[in-house]
Amino acid sequence: MPIPSLAALPIRRLTLRDLTACADLSEDRGWPREEHKWSFLLAAGKGYGIDDPDGGLVTVCVVTEYGPYGRPDLAAIGMVLVAERHARQGIGRRLMRHVLSDMGTTPLTLHATPNGRPLYEELGFKVTGRAEMVRGHFVPGRPERTVATRAATAEDLSAILRLDEEVLGTDRTHLITRLPAFADQLRVAEENGRIVGYAAAWPNTSSDVVGPLVARDTRAAQALIASLADGTDRPLRTDIDVRHEELLAWVKARGLASVAVNAVMTYGLPELPGDWTRRFAPLTVAAL
């Protein structure tokens, strides 16, 4: 029986049953398996993929929608992968064109590596920002005046959701309500009895990822990172908007080193909505 060409293979929606195949594809491209993150994204978003006739997946990506249910006002594309044996054959371009068509007029965003950026620019995405990935063991500095932080409770959820929507400019309820189960730590920054920031740290393969990180100002963001570092002995990793120069200098002075700088790109809108001055780091670069 003849093997169908890659161009003829159908694109389908993925489910949690595809978790292992997605992790296998990550490993195939030299990425960590990240099954914990894949599970979160496939549950909260929409996965797309092409099955390989020889087993596994040829290509995948995940789209996470934000805003009113059924009427998203923004969506993030992430985890775009093509199996090494099928690379440079136009498969990623075909998958992305399918996603663009499926999303219609919904504005889109993604984080692009230098290797992926040319394809996204070809498809009409524009660079609207940059995020710097930093990683390392956090080394506490001298005691300094700081904002009080504490572990978040169930009673804080409504306040966290209000703050998140105000800062992000879109509703992320379906993501934020999953954080208590997904993250190892979820903390809030509080001043005069009011929540002025929140952050989570969730386990990845070899580090704890800090994200999302939403805070009133740099001082509150620093307090949240320091408190999350106190709760783990693993390295921290996070992706900070490069406009937050003070916070980037601070984390580097405390042991985190630059790993990469990726482009933040948008499609169908000039820049991300919300207040970037209080949006320090995404939940994950694969989402928002």
N, C-alpha and C positions, 0 to 999 in steps of 0.2 A: 504494500500500500504506500503510495507516494506521500512524503512529508510535506505538509502545506508550507508555503512561504511565510516569512514573518509578517509580511504586509497583509496576509489573509487571516491571520489569527485574530479572533475576536477579543475586544477589550471588555472586561466584566467588572462588576462591583465585588470587592473583597469583603470577607467577614472575619470574625475572630477565629474561624476554622483555618484561616490562612496564616495565622500567627507564626507558626514554625517555618513556613515557606518564606515569609517576609524576613525573618531573622536569618535564614540561610542565605538569602540574597544579600543582606547586609554584610555577612561574613565573606561572601564571594567577592565583594568589592573592597575588602580590607577594613570595613567598619566593624565596630563592636556589634554583637547580636542584639542588644538592647530590647530584649523581649518585654521587659516591664513597660518601656515607652511605647513599643508597638501595640501592646494590649490597650493602653490608654488611648492612643490615637485612633485605632480601629473601632473602639467603642464610642468615642466622642465625635469622630469624623466619618468621612466617606473614603474608603479605599478603592483604588482602581488598579487593575493589573491585567497582564496577558499570561496565560498558561503556556508553559513550555511543553511541547509534545513529548520530550524526553524526561519530563518530570520537573517539578518546581515551577518557578515563575521567570518569565523573560524580563519583565519590567513591572515596577509598582510606583505609586505615589499615594499620598493621603491629602484630602482636602477637608479643612475644618471650617465650618460656617459659623458666623456670628450674627446677632440681631434677632428679630422676630422669627419664630419657628415657621419654616416654609417660605419666608420672605427675607432671606439674609441680606444685610447691608454691607457685608465684607466677608471674604473667605481667604484663608491662608493655605498655601500649597507647600508640602514638605515631603521629605523622605523619597525624593525622586531618584530611582535607581534602575540601572539596566545591567543585566548579567554580563560579566566580563566577556564571555564567549559570543555575545550578541552586540557588543559595543560598537559604536561608530558605523551603524547601519541604519540610522534614522529612526530607531524604535522610540527613543526618548522624545524626539520631536513629534512623532505620531501620537504618543500618549498625551503630551501636553496640548496638542491641538484638540484632541478629544475632550480634555478637561475644559479648555476654554469654551468650546462649543456647548458642553453640558452646563456650564455655569452661566451662560447667557450674558446678561448685562451686569451681573454681580461684580463689584470691584474686587481685585485680587491683590495679594501681597505674598512675598516669599523672601527668604534669605538665600543669596546666591554665592557659591564659592567662585573663585576666579575661573575655574574650569567650566562651570555651568553658566556663567554670566553671558557669554556670547549667544548661546541658544535662546535664553530668555529675552535678550535685547532684540534678536531676530523676530521673536514672537510679539514684540510690542511692549515689553516691560521696560520701565524706566528706573534708573537708580535714584532713590530719594533719601538715602541715608546709609550709614555704616554701623556695624556692631563689632566690637572687639571681644573675642573669646579669650578669657584668662583662666588659668588653672594653677593650683598648687596648695600646699599646706598653709593654712592661715596662721600667722604669728601675731598674737595680740601685741598691741603697742602700749605706750604709757596710758594710765587711766586718764580719761578726759571727760569733760561734761558731755553728757549724751542724753538721748531720748530713752525713756523707759520702754522695755519690751516685755512681753509675756507670751506664753503659749495661747493660741487661739482656742476658743470654746465654741460649742454649738450656738450659744447665744450671740456670738460675734458675726455669724454668717451673713445676716441681713445687712449689717454695716459694711462688711467687706465687699459684698455685692454692689452696694450703692457707690462705694468709693471706686471700685474697679470700673464700673460703667462710666462714671464721671471722668476718670483719667484716660481710659481706653477709647471712649467715644462710641462704644458698641456694647451690646449685652453678651457676656460670656458665662451666663449662669450654668450652662451645661458642662463647662470646664471647671469652673471654680467650685461647684458643689461636689466634684469628684476629687478635689485636692486632699481632703482628710484621709481618704482611702489610698490615694496614689503616693502622697508625700510621707516621708518619715517625720518631718517637722513642718508645722504651720504656725507662724508667729505674727503678732501684731505689735506695732509701735503705738504708744498711747501717750497723750499729753492732756492734762486737765480732764481726764475721764473720756476723752474723745479719741477714736482710732484715726491716726494720721498716716498710717502705712501698714502694709502687710507683706509677708514674703514666705515662700515655701522652700524646702530643700528635699529633693527626691533622689532616690538611689539610682545611679547608673552603673555601668559595668565596673569602673574603677574609681569612681568619684561620686560625690553628692552634688547635684546640679542645683544652684540657687536660681529659682524662677517659679512663678513670677516675682518681680521685685517692684513694688509700687510704694512710693513714699512722698511725703510732703516736700522734702528737701534732702540735700546730700547728708546732712547730719542724721536724719531718721533712717536713710538707706544704710549708712555705716553701722548704726546701732543694730539694725536687723541682720546684716551680714555677720557682725561680730557675735550676736546671740545664736545664730544658726551654727557658726563655727564651734561655739562652746558645746553644742549638742552632738558633735561627731568627731571621730579621730581620722576620718578619711579626707583626702584632698577635696577642695571645693572647685567647682567649675561654674562659670556664668558667662553670659554674653551681654555686655554693657554697651548701650548707645554711646558712640564716641563723643557726642556732644557733652556728656557728663565727664569732663576732663578731670575734675577734682576727685570724683569717686574712683576713676581709673588710676590716678596717681596714688590714691590712698591704698587700694587693694594691692598694687604692685609693691608699695612700701612694706606691706605685711605678708609678703611671700608668694603672691600669685603672679605668674608670668604670662606674657602675651603668647597665645598659641596661633591665632589667625585673625584676620580682619575680613569679614564678609560684607557684601553689598546687600542693603535692604532695598527691595525693588517693589514697585507697584504697577498695577495694570488697571486702567479705567478710573484712576483718581490721582491727583497731583502729589499727595502725601498721605500718610496714615492719619486717621482722625484722632481726636482727643488731645491731651496735654502732655507733650513729650517731656516737659520739665519734671514731671512726676512719674514718668514711665522709664524705669531704669533698665530692666531686663525682662525678656519674654519668659513665659512658662517653658518654652522650648523653641529653638529656631525653626522647628518643623510646624509650629502652630503660631501663636501670637502671645 
